[in-house]
Amino acid sequence: MPKDDYDMYALGDWHLQCGTTLSNAHIAYKTFGDPKAPAIIYPTWYSGSISDNVWLIGEDKSLNPNKYFIIIPALFGNGQSTSPSNTKLATAFPKISFYDNVRAQHTLVTEHLGIHHLYCVLGWSMGAGQTFQWITQYPDFTDLAVPFCGSARTSLHNQVFLEGIKSALLAAKGISSAGSREGGVTGEGVNEKRVWTEEEKMVGLKAFGRGYAGWGFSQAFYRERLHEKIYGYPNLESFMVGFWEGWATSKDPENMLVMLQTWQSGDCSMQEPYNGDFEKSMSSIKAKTLVLPAKTDLYFPPEDSEYEVANMKPGVGQLEVFPTIWGHWAGGPGDSKEDLKWLDEHLSSFFGENSTEKFRT
């Protein structure tokens, strides 16, 4: 699927949870299948474009467009929905929350696509964060949810990881981080738009990619030299340059910072009626929810998922753990064929146990 193959829906001036407005906002999206079929929302992940989600869709997979109407909405900041790279704001880009993203997706689905109930919401990584946001923000809107390799609340340890890579990127401009959950600027100029030279972009994004390299995959992934056996790189340095620096330098630094702030501040209890009561937000979930963490994920560990499910009402949540050494990358973007097979089999079983017919009235 070409990267630029998607549609856009105009949102107008979009009021944000932080109290400001995103002027002339739009949401990018792509649909697959018949609009009359049961609908599934499958949001994008950190840095991902809409086309980067397609690996889980196909006639031979559980996300079969012959059976379901599949909608991929893009995060604000991903470069397709409203982002620093495609707007002409004179000031710094505002802070965007998961709440802001999901409210925009709900508007897209209800007002533009004419859908008033979903069969399922699912997603990987930040897509999982949006999944949890959906089922707490609109608890009656979907029957099923499958967040994989993600969380309902960004843990302190996860915030620490993100502080490291954010600081590496900002250092190229001589800027210190303002702290976790913040935009990253301290002192004067906090509201000014940052402009990057090409050299600053390359230096900052290469450092960002190398910082990410120790987190995306597990210790066992590197111990077993899967960067050589699976990806075909002759040594570690070529993997760092070709895979990690190549990924990072293909991105816009301001886009990455906007999405990072969204991720770092993720907490689906930071909305009415929960007001920071995380346990209450989990117990409010009505959609049958299959939570799928990866055994070796370094920033979304299974222990966090266990706590989420433990606070759901009986019969609502269930937990299965990817038995993998791929770390976070077990959940996407489809590079680990064994993990893709495991994920698709669990989706197939979950959908089979909770068929669309079961929910029809």
N, C-alpha and C positions, 0 to 999 in steps of 0.2 A: 504494500500500500504506500503510495507517495506521501511524503511528509506533509505536503500542502493540500491534501485531500480531506477537507473538513468544511463544516458550515459555521456560521456565526449568528448569534441572536443578540440584538441590542437590548441592553438593560437600562439605558439612560443613566442618570446620575444616581449612583448606587450608594445608599447610606450604609456605613460600616459600623461594626460593633464597637470600634475604638472611638466613635463619635464624629469622625470626619466623613467626607464623601469622595468616592472615586468617580470623577467626572466622565461622562460619556462612555460608560463601561459596556463591555460585551463579553459573552461567554462563547467559547469555541466548542464544537461538539461534532460527533460523527455517529450515525445510526446504521445498524445492520438488521435486516429482516423485515417482517411485516408489522406495521404499526398496530395491527389488530391482535397480534400475539401477546402473550404475557411479557411484561416489560422488566428488563434488568438494567440497573445502573452500574457502570463499571468505571469509576473515576481514574484519572491519571495519577502518577506517582512523582516523587521528587525528581525534577529535571526532565521528566518524561514528556514526550509529545504524544498526541493521540495515536499515531501510528505505532508507537512503542507498546501499546496495549494489545495489539492485534494477535500476538502469538498465542493467546489463550482462546481465540475465537476460531471456529471452523465447523464444517459439517461432520467432521470426525471427532469433535470434542463436545464436552458438556455444554459449553456456550455455543450452541448450534443456532445459527441465524434462521434455519428452517423451522425451529421450534419457538424461538424467543425473539422479541424486539429488543435489541441490545443498544444501549446508549452510552457512549464514552464522552463525558464532559471533561474539559481541561481545567486544571487549577489556574486561578489568577497567578500570574507571574511565570507561567511555563513558556511564554513567548507566542502563544496562540490566543488564549483568552487575554484580557487586558493585562499588560505587563509593562515594565519600564522600557523594554526594547521596542514596543510598538505604540507608545504614547508620547505626547509632547508636553508632559507636565513640566512646569517651570520650577516646581519644588520637589522635594524628596517624595518618593512613592509612599503612600500611606501603609500602615500596618494592616495586614489582612489575616483574618482568623479562619479556622475551619468552618465556624458558624457562617461567616460571610460567603464562603464558597458554596456551602450546602444550601443556603437560602437562595443563591443564584441558580443552582441546579434545580431546586424545587420550582422556581419560577419558570425556568426553561421547560421543565417536564409538564407542568400544569397549564401554563398560559400559552405556550407556543406549540408543544406537542400534543396537548389535550389529554394527558394521562393523569388520572387521579388516584391510581393505586399501582404499586409495584409488586412484582413477584419476588424479586431479590435485589439486594445491594451487595456488592462485593468489591474487594480491591486489595492490592499489594502495597505494603509500606505506607506512604502517605495516603494511598487509596484505602488502606485499612482504617486509617484515622478518620477519613471521610465517611467510611461505612459506619463506624461507631457514632460519628456525629449525626448521620442520617437517622439512626434508630433511637437516638435520644432526643433529637430536635423535632422529629416527626414520628413518634413511636407507633402511630396507627397506620402509617403510609405504606409499609412493606410487610410481606409475609415472612421472608427469610433474609438472613444476612450472613456473609462469609468474609470476615476480615482475616487476611493471612499475612504473617510477618509484619505486624504493626500493633498499635495500641490505642486505647481510648484516652490515655493521658501520657504525655511525653515524660518519661522518668527523669529524675535528677541526673542519673548516669548518662542517659541519652543526651540531655542538655549539655553535659560536660563535653561529650564527643563533638557536638555541634559547635560549641564555643571554640574548640581547637581548630577546626577547619575554617570557621568564619574568621577567626583571628589571623590565620595564615593568608587568607584572601585579602583582608583589609590591610595587612602589613605592607602590601605592594603600593598602597597609597599613603603609607605613613599614618594610618588611622588605627586607634585602639578600639576594641569592642566596648560598647556601653554596658555589656552584661547580657546574661541569658534573657531571651524573649524580647530583646530590644533590637532596633534597627541597625545598631552598630556604630553610631557616631556619638562622640562626646564633645562637650564644650560648644564653642561657637560654630555656626554652620549646620546645626542639627537639622534644620528644615531646608537646606539647600540641596539641589540635585547634584549628585556626584557624576563627574565626567571622567572617564578612564582613557588614558592613552593606550595605544596598541601594546607598548612595552609593559605598562602596568597590568593590562589584561593577561598577557602571556605569563608574566612572572607570578601574579597572584593566582591564576587558575591552575598553573602547573603545581604550585605549592598546595593548593586546595586538593587537587587530584592525588598527590602523593600522601597527603594526610588522610584522605579517605581510604587509601589502599589497605591500611591495617585494620579496617573496620568492616568493609563490605563482605569480605570473605573471612572464614575462620582460620584459626591456627592450623587445624588439620588439613584444610585446603592447601595451604602453602607447604606443610610438612609432606604431603603426598604429591607435591609438585604438579597439581592440576593445572596451574598456569602454563606448564609445558605440555602435559599429556592431553589436555582438552583444548586449550586455546592455541597451542602450537608455538609459543614463544620459546626461544632457545635458552633464555636465562631470566633472572629476576629483573635486571635493569631494563631489558627490552620490553618486559611486561609492564613495568612502571611507566615507561615512555609511551609505548604503543597503545596499551589498554587504558591506564588511568589518566595520564596526561592527555591522551587523545580524546577521551570522554570529556574531561573537564574543559579543555580549551575549545571545544565545540559549542560551549554555552556562553551566555551573556552573564557577566558577574553580578549585575544588579538584579537580573531575574533570579539568579541563584540565592541572593541574599533575601529577596522578598519571600520566596518559598521556604527558605531556612527559618525565617522568623515565624512563618505560619506553623511550621513543624515544631519548632522549639517551644512555642506557646500553646501547643495542643493540649486541650483538656475539655472533654465534652461535658464536664460538670459546670463549666463557667458560662452558664446561661440560665435563664428562667426555665423551670421553677427550682433548679437545683442549687444555684448560688454557691458553687464551690463544694457541695456535698457529693463527693465522687461515688460513694456507696449508694446514695439515693439515685444518682443518674443510672447506675448499672441495674438497680432493682426496677427501674421504670421501663426497661426494655421489654417489648412485647413480641417482637419478631423472633422466631426460632433462629438461634445464632450458633453457627459452627465457627469456632475460633481456632486458627491453625498457625501456631508459632513454629519456628524452626529450632531444633535442639541446640544448634551451635550459633544462633544469631547473637551477635555481640552487643547489639543495642536494642533489640526487642526480645529479651529472653523469655522462655516459657513461664518463669515464675510470675511475671507481670500478667500474663494471660490467665494463669491459674486464679489470680486474685480477682480479675474481671469476672470470670465465669462463676466464681464462688459467691459473688455479690449479686448475681442474677437470680430471679425467682426460680424455684424448682421447675424443671422441664423446659426452661427457656434456652439455656446455654449448654454447649458441650465442647469439649476440648480434645483435639488430636494434634500430636506433635510430629512435624517432619523429621524422620530419622535420617539426618543428612550431615555431611561435613562441609557443605557449601555455604554455611552461614546465612546471612541475610539474602544472598542471591539464590537460595533454594526456592524462594517464592516468585522469582522473576529475574530477568525477562525471558525465561524459557531456555537459557543456556544449558542448564542441567537437565538432561532428558529424563533421567530417573525421577527427579523431583517433579518435573512437569507431569509425568505419568501418575505419580502418587497424588498430586493435587487434583488432576482431572478425574481420577477414580473416586476421590473423596467428594468432589462436587457432584459427580454422577450419582453416587450412593445417596447423598443428602437430598438432591433433587428428586430421586426416586422415592425416598421415604416421605417426602413432602411435596407430592405432585401438585400441579396447578389445579387439578380437579378437586383436590382435598379442600382448597380454599374458596372454591366457587360457591356462591349462595343461590 
